[in-house]
């Protein structure tokens, strides 16, 4: 990102030699009373730290308002030393999900806890504009009580979840402080291979698992596609990664049971139902 872009956000942190103050340096200056509080803090010139969240434009700079940094310190008792690590904390976060209160914000579960084992979270707004520059903005960092309740309410509202670390997600939901219903527990476990999902998607996949209970010892769903309002699911044998395949439509009609039959079976099915989709 060019110096001009950073200057449009906060011209005071760009020096004549082109050097840009780091986020850590900005916080030190803010703590020392020499940061120009008319301008926001620039955490990073990109948001690559949250690249696993598909709804975030990672090319946007990541910022934080001075009032937010002060609120985090004064209200939530989280010092600037901790805040200065936010880029790495977000990069190593466990998962994120859409906010119930704000359509353009995501809640990020950090891989960290407070002194009484409440999880640390950060909130990122994705539609902020600073001057002429579109940015992503950290709007809060704090420890979250009753986090499992927030998880369940978010899931029940059909918000989208984004998983960064399946193994750690499974670890926390199996701990005593994360009591959630079985369908959400399944979605957050390593048994569920989707890294982005909502309640409707999970229920649909669970229905397939129930309907194909006779196959569960031998088959694993590996893909799905949609065409003209119809959904097609592909399962593969757990005993062989390439052969055979089981392909079904959304009504759970089996199209074929081997890789060799796949193309002809699907084309015949689509033709019979007057659908146009090439395989």
C-alpha positions as CSV (number, residue, x, y, z in Angstrom):
1,X,0.0,0.0,0.0
2,X,1.3,3.4,-0.9
3,X,2.4,6.1,1.6
4,X,-0.3,8.3,0.1
5,X,-3.0,5.9,1.3
6,X,-1.6,5.9,4.8
7,X,-1.3,9.7,4.7
8,X,-5.0,9.9,3.8
9,X,-5.7,7.9,7.0
10,X,-3.2,9.5,9.3
11,X,-0.6,11.9,7.8
12,X,1.2,12.3,11.1
13,X,2.6,8.8,11.2
14,X,4.3,9.1,7.8
15,X,7.7,10.8,8.0
16,X,9.5,12.7,5.3
17,X,11.9,9.8,4.6
18,X,8.9,7.6,4.0
19,X,9.1,5.7,7.3
20,X,5.8,4.9,8.8
21,X,5.4,4.5,12.6
22,X,4.5,1.0,13.7
23,X,1.3,0.4,15.6
24,X,3.4,-0.3,18.7
25,X,5.1,3.1,18.2
26,X,1.7,4.8,17.8
27,X,0.5,3.4,21.1
28,X,3.7,4.5,22.8
29,X,3.1,8.0,21.5
30,X,-0.5,7.9,22.6
31,X,0.4,6.8,26.1
32,X,3.0,9.5,26.2
33,X,0.6,12.2,25.1
34,X,2.3,13.0,21.8
35,X,0.0,11.2,19.4
36,X,-2.3,13.5,17.4
37,X,-5.7,12.2,18.6
38,X,-7.5,13.8,15.6
39,X,-6.5,10.8,13.5
40,X,-7.0,7.0,13.9
41,X,-4.3,4.5,14.8
42,X,-3.2,2.4,11.8
43,X,-2.8,-1.2,13.0
44,X,-1.6,-2.5,9.6
45,X,-1.7,-1.5,5.9
46,X,-3.7,-4.7,5.2
47,X,-6.0,-7.2,7.0
48,X,-4.3,-10.4,5.9
49,X,-4.5,-11.5,9.6
50,X,-8.2,-12.3,9.0
51,X,-7.9,-13.8,5.5
52,X,-9.9,-16.9,6.6
53,X,-13.0,-14.7,6.8
54,X,-14.4,-14.7,3.3
55,X,-16.5,-11.6,3.8
56,X,-13.5,-9.4,4.7
57,X,-11.6,-7.5,2.1
58,X,-8.1,-8.3,3.3
59,X,-6.5,-5.6,1.1
60,X,-8.1,-2.9,3.2
61,X,-5.9,-1.2,5.9
62,X,-6.7,-2.2,9.5
63,X,-7.3,0.7,11.9
64,X,-8.5,1.6,15.4
65,X,-9.9,4.8,16.7
66,X,-8.0,6.5,19.6
67,X,-11.2,6.4,21.6
68,X,-11.4,2.6,21.2
69,X,-7.8,2.1,22.4
70,X,-8.5,4.2,25.4
71,X,-11.8,2.4,26.1
72,X,-10.1,-0.9,25.9
73,X,-7.6,0.3,28.5
74,X,-9.9,2.2,30.8
75,X,-13.1,0.1,30.7
76,X,-11.8,-3.4,30.0
77,X,-8.5,-3.0,31.9
78,X,-6.5,-4.2,28.9
79,X,-3.2,-2.4,28.6
80,X,-1.6,-1.0,25.4
81,X,1.1,-3.8,25.6
82,X,-1.7,-6.3,24.9
83,X,-3.4,-4.1,22.3
84,X,-0.1,-3.7,20.4
85,X,-0.2,-7.5,19.6
86,X,-3.6,-7.4,18.0
87,X,-2.4,-8.2,14.5
88,X,-0.8,-11.5,15.7
89,X,-3.8,-12.2,18.0
90,X,-6.2,-11.9,15.0
91,X,-3.9,-14.0,12.8
92,X,-3.8,-16.8,15.3
93,X,-7.5,-16.5,16.3
94,X,-9.6,-19.6,16.6
95,X,-12.7,-18.6,14.7
96,X,-15.0,-15.7,13.9
97,X,-18.7,-15.2,13.3
98,X,-21.1,-12.5,12.1
99,X,-22.3,-10.1,14.8
100,X,-25.9,-10.2,16.0
101,X,-26.0,-6.5,16.5
102,X,-24.2,-5.1,13.5
103,X,-24.5,-6.5,10.0
104,X,-21.0,-5.3,9.0
105,X,-19.1,-6.5,12.0
106,X,-17.6,-9.9,12.9
107,X,-16.7,-11.3,16.3
108,X,-13.3,-12.9,16.5
109,X,-12.5,-15.5,19.1
110,X,-8.8,-15.0,20.1
111,X,-6.6,-17.9,21.3
112,X,-6.4,-16.4,24.7
113,X,-8.3,-16.1,28.1
114,X,-8.5,-13.7,31.0
115,X,-7.6,-14.6,34.6
116,X,-10.9,-16.4,35.2
117,X,-10.8,-18.3,31.9
118,X,-13.3,-16.2,30.0
119,X,-12.3,-16.1,26.4
120,X,-10.9,-12.9,24.8
121,X,-12.6,-11.6,21.7
122,X,-12.1,-8.8,19.2
123,X,-14.7,-7.0,17.1
124,X,-13.9,-5.9,13.6
125,X,-16.1,-3.6,11.5
126,X,-15.8,-4.1,7.7
127,X,-17.5,-1.0,6.3
128,X,-15.6,2.0,7.8
129,X,-14.4,4.9,5.7
130,X,-11.6,7.2,6.9
131,X,-11.6,10.2,4.6
132,X,-11.5,8.7,1.1
133,X,-10.1,5.3,2.3
134,X,-12.1,2.2,2.9
135,X,-10.8,0.4,6.0
136,X,-11.5,-2.5,8.4
137,X,-11.6,-1.2,11.9
138,X,-11.1,-2.9,15.3
139,X,-13.9,-1.6,17.4
140,X,-13.3,-3.5,20.7
141,X,-11.2,-6.1,22.5
142,X,-12.4,-7.6,25.7
143,X,-13.1,-10.7,27.8
144,X,-16.5,-12.2,27.1
145,X,-18.6,-13.8,29.9
146,X,-21.2,-16.4,28.9
147,X,-19.5,-16.9,25.6
148,X,-21.3,-20.2,24.9
149,X,-24.6,-18.4,25.1
150,X,-23.4,-15.9,22.5
151,X,-22.3,-18.8,20.3
152,X,-25.7,-20.5,20.5
153,X,-27.7,-17.4,19.9
154,X,-25.6,-16.5,16.9
155,X,-26.0,-19.9,15.5
156,X,-29.7,-19.9,16.0
157,X,-29.9,-16.6,14.1
158,X,-28.4,-18.4,11.1
159,X,-25.3,-16.1,11.1
160,X,-22.2,-17.4,9.3
161,X,-19.2,-18.9,11.2
162,X,-15.7,-18.9,9.9
163,X,-13.2,-21.4,11.4
164,X,-9.4,-20.8,11.4
165,X,-8.3,-23.7,13.6
166,X,-10.6,-26.7,13.8
167,X,-8.5,-28.6,16.4
168,X,-8.6,-25.7,18.9
169,X,-12.3,-25.1,18.1
170,X,-13.0,-28.7,19.1
171,X,-11.0,-28.4,22.2
172,X,-12.8,-25.4,23.5
173,X,-16.3,-26.7,22.8
174,X,-15.5,-29.9,24.7
175,X,-14.5,-27.9,27.8
176,X,-17.0,-27.3,30.5
177,X,-17.5,-23.6,29.9
178,X,-18.6,-24.1,26.3
179,X,-22.0,-25.8,26.6
180,X,-23.7,-25.8,23.3
181,X,-26.3,-27.9,21.5
182,X,-25.3,-31.0,19.6
183,X,-25.7,-29.6,16.1
184,X,-23.5,-26.7,16.8
185,X,-21.0,-28.9,18.6
186,X,-20.9,-31.1,15.5
187,X,-20.4,-28.1,13.2
188,X,-17.5,-26.9,15.4
189,X,-15.8,-30.3,15.6
190,X,-13.2,-31.9,13.3
191,X,-16.0,-34.3,12.3
192,X,-17.5,-31.5,10.2
193,X,-15.2,-30.6,7.3
194,X,-16.7,-27.2,6.4
195,X,-14.7,-24.2,7.6
196,X,-17.6,-21.8,6.8
197,X,-21.2,-22.5,7.7
198,X,-24.5,-21.4,9.1
199,X,-27.4,-23.2,10.8
200,X,-29.2,-24.0,7.6
201,X,-26.1,-25.5,6.0
202,X,-25.4,-27.7,9.1
203,X,-29.0,-28.9,9.3
204,X,-28.9,-29.8,5.7
205,X,-25.7,-31.8,6.1
206,X,-27.0,-33.5,9.2
207,X,-30.2,-34.5,7.3
208,X,-28.0,-36.1,4.7
209,X,-26.1,-37.9,7.3
210,X,-29.3,-39.2,8.8
211,X,-30.8,-40.2,5.4
212,X,-27.5,-41.9,4.5
213,X,-26.9,-43.6,7.8
214,X,-26.4,-46.9,6.1
215,X,-23.5,-45.4,4.2
216,X,-21.8,-43.6,7.0
217,X,-19.3,-46.4,7.6
218,X,-18.2,-46.2,4.0
219,X,-18.9,-42.8,2.6
220,X,-17.9,-39.2,3.3
221,X,-19.5,-36.1,1.7
222,X,-16.8,-34.2,-0.1
223,X,-18.5,-31.6,-2.3
224,X,-21.8,-30.1,-3.3
225,X,-22.9,-27.9,-6.2
226,X,-26.0,-25.9,-7.1
227,X,-27.6,-25.3,-10.5
228,X,-30.9,-23.8,-11.4
229,X,-32.1,-24.1,-7.8
230,X,-31.1,-27.8,-7.5
231,X,-28.3,-29.1,-5.2
232,X,-26.1,-32.1,-5.9
233,X,-24.0,-33.9,-3.4
234,X,-20.9,-36.0,-3.9
235,X,-19.7,-38.7,-1.5
236,X,-16.5,-40.6,-1.7
237,X,-15.6,-44.0,-0.3
238,X,-13.6,-43.9,3.0
239,X,-11.7,-46.9,1.8
240,X,-10.5,-45.3,-1.5
241,X,-9.9,-41.6,-2.1
242,X,-10.9,-41.7,-5.8
243,X,-13.2,-44.7,-6.4
244,X,-16.1,-45.2,-6.1
245,X,-18.2,-42.1,-5.8
246,X,-21.8,-41.7,-4.7
247,X,-23.7,-38.8,-6.2
248,X,-27.2,-37.8,-5.1
249,X,-29.6,-34.9,-5.8
250,X,-31.3,-32.8,-3.2
251,X,-34.1,-35.3,-2.8
252,X,-31.5,-37.9,-2.0
253,X,-32.0,-39.8,-5.3
254,X,-28.8,-41.7,-6.2
255,X,-27.4,-40.7,-9.6
256,X,-24.5,-43.2,-9.7
257,X,-22.3,-45.3,-7.6
258,X,-19.0,-45.2,-9.4
259,X,-16.6,-42.7,-10.9
260,X,-17.0,-44.2,-14.4
261,X,-20.7,-43.7,-14.3
262,X,-20.6,-40.1,-13.0
263,X,-20.6,-38.0,-16.1
264,X,-23.2,-40.1,-18.0
265,X,-25.4,-40.5,-15.0
266,X,-25.5,-36.8,-14.2
267,X,-26.0,-35.8,-17.8
268,X,-28.9,-38.2,-18.2
269,X,-30.5,-37.0,-15.0
270,X,-30.2,-33.3,-16.0
271,X,-31.5,-34.1,-19.5
272,X,-34.5,-35.9,-18.1
273,X,-35.3,-33.1,-15.7
274,X,-34.6,-30.4,-18.4
275,X,-31.7,-28.9,-16.5
276,X,-28.7,-27.4,-18.1
277,X,-25.4,-28.0,-16.2
278,X,-22.2,-29.3,-17.6
279,X,-20.0,-31.6,-15.6
